[in-house]
Amino acid sequence: MTTTVYLVRHGVTAWNVAGRLAGRLPGIPLTPDGRREAAAVAARLAALPIRAVAASPIERAQETAAVIARPHGLPVTTDVAFIERGYTAWQGLRSQEIRERFPDAVEMVAHGEHVPGVESVDEMAARVWAGIERLAARHPDEAVVVVSHADPIRALLVHIIGMTAARLRAIGVGTASLSRIRFRDGGAVVDYANSRTHLAVLDGAGGSDGGE
């Protein structure tokens, strides 16, 4: 039995545009552009037989998921397995500040090494994979949507493909991007990643290919 999983990164926020690491901080909603991005994803998925929509508990993911779920008449299931990467010491800072204040740690993270206070790629991959397994068990031979964040989605794709943790940022996961995997018999295949063709209708609306 195969479950098709559509992985969606949330729409853009003001913090994405400013290069600030939101992490798991509350109170950071989608911008108007972010809401338009979410609507574009929803339009792309509206005609598909989606049977469940699960999301990170973080506000920006919940907002995006609610827009996607609406055409299907589905509730949004919250699952902490899909939450943003843990950045205890870094969240709230701008990218440049992080590099200036924690240069050694940033270098270590870039090489896939463990840094206290930063969730490892393996830890992310394990929890996201566990969430996918639970969802697939409830929806065999069906299609589901998971709304999460850039690094958790990257970590899952790295795990499936068999890449090393140091290659995490080799995978692009832009805001409101769509990736698809097929989960079967405890394994998975990546059909495509970081598809953003649906955003062409926004005529250059602000977005983010990186950041969190």
Secondary structure, DSSP 4 states (H G I P E B T S, - for coil): -EEEEEEEEPPPBHHHHHTB--TT-S---B-HHHHHHHHHHHHHHTTS-EEEEEE-SSHHHHHHHHHHHGGGT-PEEE-GGGPPPPBTTTTTSBHHHHHHH-HHHHHHHHTT--BTTB--HHHHHHHHHHHHHHHHHHSTTSEEEEEE-HHHHHHHHHHHHT--GGGGGGS---TT-EEEEEEETTEEEEEEEEE-GGGGGGSS----SS--
